[in-house]
Amino acid sequence: MKKFFGDIKECFKMSLKVYGIGFTVGLIIGLIVSLVYRRFDIRLIFQWGIRFGIYVACFGLFIAAISFTKKEHMRPLNYQKRWETYFERFNLAHVVFFISVFCLLYSVILESIIFFL
């Protein structure tokens, strides 16, 4: 059980990085959209960041679903030994799944914060 929670912790760390990148790209897109409409709306900019984070998470869940259903497409990794230094119990599909779920949770939390402000 300790190995499982260790892998979850690594997925959590990686999901912060993945969501941060996606959120930043969404913020840039939101800033461009805000400039096109010639009005600076901070709520619109943050909503674009959250939306792009949701898009990244949904794409990850789609990839995880394919790898869960089509086991013949999953082959051993080229860097299996290095992979096992980070994740002791999870394979690639599990890691992508948990990262995507964490990213969706971040989006829900940020969306509800913006909604109630």
VEXLOKE-210251 format. One record per residue: x, y, z of N, C-alpha, C in turn; residue number from 1. Coordinates in steps of 0.02 Angstrom, whole numbers, plus 50000, padded with zeros to 5 digits. Each point is the difference from the previous one (the first is absolute). Example, Ala and Ser with C-alpha at 12.3 -4.5 7.8 and 13.67 -1.06 7.14 Angstrom:
2
   n.u   n.v   n.w  ca.u  ca.v  ca.w   c.u   c.v   c.w resi
 50660 49716 50390 49955 50059 50000 50045 50060 50000    1
 49982 50053 49964 50042 50059 50003 49961 50055 50037    2
# end
This chain:
117
   n.u   n.v   n.w  ca.u  ca.v  ca.w   c.u   c.v   c.w resi
 50041 49941 50000 49959 50059 50000 50043 50063 50000    1
 50059 49995 50031 50045 50057 50003 50026 50018 49930    2
 50013 49949 49958 50022 50011 49932 49946 50034 49959    3
 49937 49981 50012 49944 50028 49964 49994 50075 50014    4
 50004 50019 50064 49994 50071 50017 50062 50039 49978    5
 50057 49967 49997 50060 50033 49973 49991 50016 49926    6
 49970 49953 49964 49987 50012 49929 49947 50055 49990    7
 49950 50002 50043 49949 50052 49997 50033 50068 50013    8
 50047 50002 50047 50034 50063 50015 50041 50024 49940    9
 50033 49954 49966 50038 50019 49940 49952 50024 49945   10
 49943 49968 49993 49950 50023 49950 49975 50069 50018   11
 49990 50013 50064 49978 50066 50022 50050 50054 49982   12
 50064 49986 50011 50053 50048 49983 50002 50013 49925   13
 49994 49947 49962 50002 50007 49927 49938 50036 49975   14
 49943 49989 50032 49939 50032 49977 50002 50075 50012   15
 50033 50022 50053 50008 50071 50011 50039 50033 49943   16
 50051 49966 49977 50040 50026 49944 49960 50000 49935   17
 49965 49945 49987 49961 49995 49938 49945 50052 50000   18
 49965 50007 50055 49945 50048 50003 50026 50071 49997   19
 50057 50012 50030 50030 50067 49997 50016 50020 49929   20
 50027 49954 49961 50015 50015 49930 49936 50012 49961   21
 49951 49956 50008 49937 50008 49964 49963 50063 50020   22
 50001 50015 50065 49966 50060 50024 50034 50063 49973   23
 50066 49999 49997 50037 50058 49973 49984 50010 49926   24
 49998 49947 49962 49982 50006 49929 49929 50027 49993   25
 49955 49976 50042 49931 50025 49999 49996 50073 50019   26
 50042 50022 50048 50001 50070 50019 50023 50044 49942   27
 50050 49976 49963 50025 50037 49942 49945 50005 49947   28
 49965 49945 49987 49945 50001 49952 49945 50047 50024   29
 49984 49998 50064 49950 50044 50028 50020 50073 49994   30
 50064 50015 50010 50024 50068 49992 49993 50024 49928   31
 50016 49956 49953 49993 50017 49929 49926 50012 49983   32
 49956 49957 50024 49928 50009 49988 49976 50064 50031   33
 50024 50016 50060 49980 50061 50033 50023 50061 49961   34
 50060 49997 49972 50025 50056 49960 49963 50006 49934   35
 49978 49945 49971 49962 50002 49938 49933 50034 50012   36
 49967 49986 50056 49936 50032 50016 50009 50071 50027   37
 50062 50022 50008 50018 50068 50022 49972 50016 50070   38
 49998 49951 50042 49983 50012 50070 50038 49949 50042   39
 50029 50025 50053 50040 49958 50044 49954 49972 50055   40
 49985 49936 49995 49956 49967 50048 50039 49943 50033   41
 50018 50009 50063 50041 49951 50035 49963 49934 50009   42
 49934 50003 50008 49960 49939 50008 50001 49958 49936   43
 49995 50034 49942 50004 49965 49936 50068 49967 49990   44
 50052 50036 50020 50068 49973 49992 50009 49937 50042   45
 49977 50002 50063 50006 49941 50043 49955 49943 49977   46
 49942 50016 49973 49958 49947 49973 50033 49964 49942   47
 50036 50037 49958 50037 49967 49946 50055 49955 50027   48
 50033 50022 50053 50051 49958 50031 49971 49936 50027   49
 49943 50005 50033 49967 49941 50028 49975 49955 49944   50
 49972 50029 49947 49976 49959 49944 50056 49961 49968   51
 50056 50033 49990 50056 49965 49968 50027 49945 50045   52
 49998 50011 50066 50018 49947 50047 49953 49941 49995   53
 49936 50014 49990 49950 49946 49992 50013 49963 49934   54
 50017 50036 49947 50015 49967 49936 50060 49953 50007   55
 50051 50022 50035 50060 49958 50010 49981 49938 50040   56
 49960 50009 50053 49980 49943 50041 49956 49951 49961   57
 49955 50025 49960 49957 49956 49960 50040 49961 49949   58
 50050 50033 49969 50043 49964 49954 50039 49944 50036   59
 50024 50015 50059 50034 49949 50040 49955 49942 50018   60
 49938 50015 50019 49953 49947 50016 49983 49958 49939   61
 49997 50032 49941 49989 49963 49938 50057 49952 49986   62
 50061 50023 50008 50059 49957 49989 50001 49943 50051   63
 49983 50015 50063 49998 49947 50051 49945 49949 49984   64
 49943 50023 49975 49946 49953 49983 50020 49954 49943   65
 50034 50027 49951 50024 49958 49945 50049 49948 50025   66
 50046 50021 50043 50050 49953 50024 49971 49948 50048   67
 49946 50018 50035 49967 49950 50044 49962 49948 49959   68
 49969 50021 49945 49959 49954 49962 50039 49959 49949   69
 50054 50028 49974 50040 49966 49949 50068 49981 50031   70
 50001 49946 50035 50061 49978 50033 50056 49981 49951   71
 49981 49981 49939 50052 49980 49952 50041 50059 49975   72
 49975 50061 50009 50038 50059 49980 50051 50021 50052   73
 49995 49973 50060 50046 50017 50053 50060 49952 49998   74
 50056 50027 49985 50062 49960 49998 50046 50026 50055   75
 50052 49963 50018 50046 50025 50051 50034 50065 49978   76
 50013 50042 50049 50032 50064 49985 50073 49990 49983   77
 50028 50047 49962 50071 49997 49984 50043 50012 50061   78
 49976 50040 50045 50037 50018 50061 49964 49972 50061   79
 49989 49936 50001 49962 49968 50053 50034 50007 50068   80
 50066 49993 50002 50036 50005 50064 49994 50070 50029   81
 50006 50051 49958 49993 50069 50024 49928 50013 50022   82
 49952 49971 49965 49929 50008 50018 49988 49972 50070   83
 50031 49943 50015 49989 49968 50064 50032 50038 50058   84
 50046 50047 49986 50026 50042 50054 49948 50050 50024   85
 49954 50020 49956 49947 50047 50019 49936 49965 50021   86
 49981 49948 49963 49937 49966 50013 50013 49926 50011   87
 49983 49975 50059 50014 49931 50016 49942 49954 49980   88
 49938 50025 50003 49943 49957 49986 49961 50020 49938   89
 50002 50063 49980 49960 50025 49945 50035 49990 49933   90
 49961 49985 49949 50026 50001 49932 49981 50067 49969   91
 50016 50008 49937 49989 50064 49966 49926 50020 49998   92
 49956 49952 49988 49928 50015 49996 49974 50025 50068   93
 50021 49970 50054 49978 50022 50066 50025 50070 50015   94
 50061 50014 49982 50028 50066 50013 49963 50054 49961   95
 49987 49988 49936 49963 50048 49959 49930 50009 50028   96
 49968 49946 50023 49933 50005 50028 49999 50043 50063   97
 50045 49987 50047 50000 50038 50062 50020 50073 49989   98
 50046 50014 49956 50018 50069 49985 49940 50036 49971   99
 49964 49968 49956 49941 50032 49969 49945 50011 50052  100
 49990 49954 50044 49948 50009 50052 50020 50058 50046  101
 50063 50004 50019 50022 50057 50041 49990 50066 49963  102
 50015 50001 49936 49991 50062 49961 49926 50020 49997  103
 49956 49951 49994 49929 50016 50002 49979 50027 50068  104
 50028 49973 50053 49984 50025 50067 50023 50072 50008  105
 50060 50017 49974 50024 50069 50003 49952 50046 49963  106
 49976 49977 49942 49955 50041 49960 49934 50012 50037  107
 49974 49948 50030 49937 50007 50037 50008 50048 50059  108
 50056 49994 50035 50012 50044 50057 50007 50072 49978  109
 50039 50013 49947 50009 50068 49976 49935 50028 49971  110
 49962 49959 49965 49937 50022 49972 49951 50020 50055  111
 49996 49961 50053 49954 50017 50053 50024 50062 50039  112
 50065 50011 50006 50026 50061 50031 49980 50061 49958  113
 50010 49996 49935 49982 50055 49956 49924 50011 50000  114
 49962 49947 50003 49927 50006 49999 49974 50037 50061  115
 50030 49988 50058 49975 50030 50061 50031 50068 50015  116
 50046 50023 49959 50028 50068 50010 49961 50052 49965  117
# end
